[in-house]
């Protein structure tokens, strides 16, 4: 008895996108959209490895139709460092929040930048720990109220917010690409991420892009208040632009 092959599913029936799993108004979906556009424009789907950290960023593990790795909290960079050294022809992207990058993962970020590892790092900065309920993070602004700073962050007690790209700029050797974008300017953010990927493709070393992001669930803000906090408060403290081209 002959077995007939199942007819191919018409392309129009196949979903090309799917909704993300983040809270309404979350900026993660926009950052990932910018990354997806950059990957498409550079045609990197067949050679790119996407690695995400614990935190809200972990919800991106199956967002793209590409190979992905889900790591322990703060350990994305050492995992990708090993992978890149074994398979240097691959393009690797580490995606994490400000906690995974600047708190528990800070040692790995500092040393990966100092060694000029051939990695591309994308960090979502929403100024607090979102997945665990909205506690103060390294990037919480002075005076900002969180679950653990109900009266506002006091710089004398908790120190000043971490400026991630500026920190990397002070450590990384000459030649690294460093920028800070925002989900309020998607084309600019996409271009920053695209430049970071090209930097790795051309074998120039470490590339780092932070994106200011939104978290209305834990900020407890409506749409207008969310956009005001992003574009006025956050952008006023965290300056958007290319730090190293």
C-alpha positions in Angstrom: 0.0 0.0 0.0 1.4 3.4 -1.0 1.6 6.2 1.5 0.7 9.6 0.2 2.5 12.6 1.5 0.3 15.1 3.4 -0.4 18.1 1.3 1.6 21.2 2.3 -0.3 23.7 4.4 -1.0 26.9 2.4 1.3 29.7 3.5 -1.8 31.9 4.1 -2.9 29.4 6.8 0.4 29.4 8.6 0.7 32.0 11.4 3.7 34.3 10.9 3.4 36.1 14.2 1.9 35.3 17.6 1.0 37.5 20.6 3.6 37.9 23.3 3.1 36.8 26.9 3.9 40.1 28.6 1.6 42.3 30.6 -0.4 44.9 28.6 1.7 48.0 28.0 5.0 46.2 28.8 8.0 47.3 26.7 9.5 43.9 26.2 7.4 43.2 23.2 8.5 46.4 21.5 12.2 45.7 22.2 11.8 42.2 20.8 10.0 43.6 17.8 13.0 45.9 17.1 15.3 42.9 17.4 13.2 40.9 15.1 13.2 43.7 12.5 17.0 43.9 12.7 17.4 40.2 12.4 15.1 40.1 9.3 16.9 43.0 7.6 20.3 41.3 8.2 18.9 37.8 7.2 20.4 36.2 10.3 17.7 33.6 11.2 19.8 30.6 10.3 22.9 31.6 12.2 21.6 33.5 15.2 21.3 32.1 18.8 19.0 34.0 21.1 19.6 33.5 24.9 17.3 35.0 27.6 17.7 35.4 31.3 15.4 34.6 34.2 12.9 37.5 34.8 10.3 38.8 32.5 12.8 38.3 29.7 12.4 34.6 30.0 8.9 34.9 28.4 10.8 35.5 25.1 12.3 32.1 24.9 9.9 30.9 22.1 9.1 34.3 20.7 11.3 33.9 17.6 11.5 31.1 15.0 15.3 30.7 15.8 17.4 28.6 18.1 17.2 29.8 21.7 18.7 29.1 25.1 17.1 29.8 28.5 19.7 30.4 31.2 19.8 30.8 35.0 19.4 34.3 36.4 22.4 36.5 35.6 24.2 33.6 33.8 23.3 34.4 30.2 26.7 35.9 29.3 29.0 33.1 30.4 26.8 30.6 28.6 27.0 32.5 25.4 30.7 33.2 25.9 31.3 29.4 25.8 29.0 28.9 22.9 30.6 31.7 20.8 34.1 30.4 21.5 33.2 26.9 20.4 31.1 28.1 17.4 32.5 31.5 16.4 30.6 31.5 13.1 27.3 31.9 15.0 25.8 35.3 15.9 24.7 35.3 19.6 22.4 37.6 21.4 21.9 37.9 25.2 18.6 39.4 26.3 18.0 40.3 29.9 16.5 42.8 32.3 18.3 45.4 34.4 18.4 42.9 37.3 20.0 40.1 35.3 22.5 42.6 33.8 23.3 45.0 36.6 22.6 43.1 39.8 23.2 39.3 40.0 24.8 39.3 36.5 26.9 42.4 36.9 30.2 40.4 37.4 29.6 38.6 34.1 28.7 41.8 32.2 31.8 43.6 33.5 34.1 40.8 32.6 32.6 40.0 29.2 33.0 43.7 28.3 36.5 43.9 29.7 37.5 40.8 27.7 35.8 42.3 24.6 33.8 39.1 24.0 32.2 38.8 20.6 28.7 39.0 22.0 25.7 41.3 21.5 23.9 42.2 24.7 20.4 43.8 24.9 19.1 45.0 28.2 15.6 46.1 29.0 15.6 48.8 31.7 12.2 49.3 33.3 13.6 50.7 36.6 12.4 47.9 38.9 12.2 44.1 39.4 9.0 43.4 37.5 8.5 39.7 37.6 8.9 39.4 41.4 6.4 42.2 42.2 8.0 45.6 41.6 10.9 45.8 44.1 13.7 48.4 43.8 16.3 47.5 41.1 19.8 48.9 40.3 18.1 51.3 37.9 15.3 52.6 40.2 15.2 56.4 39.9 15.9 58.7 42.9 12.5 59.2 44.7 10.8 56.5 42.7 8.3 54.4 44.7 8.5 50.6 44.5 7.4 47.8 46.8 10.6 48.1 48.7 10.9 51.9 48.6 7.3 52.9 49.4 8.5 56.5 50.2 10.8 56.7 47.2 14.3 55.6 46.7 16.8 57.5 48.9 20.2 57.9 47.3 21.9 58.2 50.7 20.6 54.9 51.7 20.4 52.9 48.5 23.0 54.7 46.3 22.5 56.2 42.8 20.9 54.3 39.9 23.3 52.3 37.8 24.0 53.8 34.3 24.6 50.5 32.4 25.9 51.7 29.1 28.2 54.3 30.8 29.5 51.5 33.1 30.3 49.3 30.0 31.9 52.3 28.3 34.3 52.7 31.2 35.4 49.1 31.0 35.2 47.8 27.4 38.3 48.2 25.2 38.4 50.5 22.3 36.2 49.3 19.5 33.1 48.2 21.5 29.7 49.4 20.3 27.5 50.9 23.1 24.1 52.6 22.9 21.0 53.3 24.8 17.6 53.4 23.0 14.0 53.6 24.1 10.7 51.9 23.1 9.5 55.4 22.6 11.6 55.6 19.4 11.3 52.2 17.7 13.2 53.0 14.4 16.2 54.4 16.4 16.1 51.4 18.7 16.0 49.0 15.8 19.0 50.8 14.2 21.0 50.6 17.4 20.4 46.9 17.6 21.2 46.4 13.9 24.5 48.2 14.4 25.3 46.0 17.4 24.6 42.9 15.4 26.7 44.2 12.4 29.5 44.9 14.9 29.5 41.2 15.9 29.2 40.0 12.3 32.3 42.0 11.3 34.3 40.6 14.2 34.8 43.9 16.0 34.1 42.7 19.5 31.6 43.5 22.3 28.3 45.3 21.5 25.8 46.5 24.0 22.4 48.1 23.7 20.2 49.2 26.7 16.6 50.1 26.0 14.4 52.1 28.3 11.2 50.2 28.7 7.7 50.4 30.3 6.1 48.5 33.2 2.7 50.0 33.9 1.7 47.0 36.0 4.3 47.7 38.6 4.5 51.4 38.1 0.7 51.5 38.6 0.3 54.0 35.9 -2.3 54.5 33.1 -1.3 55.0 29.5 -0.6 58.8 29.8 1.3 58.4 33.1 3.3 55.5 31.7 4.4 57.5 28.6 5.2 60.5 30.7 7.4 58.5 33.1 9.3 56.9 30.2 9.8 60.0 28.1 10.3 62.6 30.9 11.5 60.9 34.0 13.5 58.0 32.6 14.9 59.7 29.5 15.8 62.7 31.7 18.1 60.5 33.8 19.2 57.9 31.3 20.4 59.8 28.2 19.3 58.1 25.0 21.8 57.9 22.1 25.0 56.2 20.9 27.8 56.2 23.5 30.4 54.5 21.3 29.9 54.1 17.5 
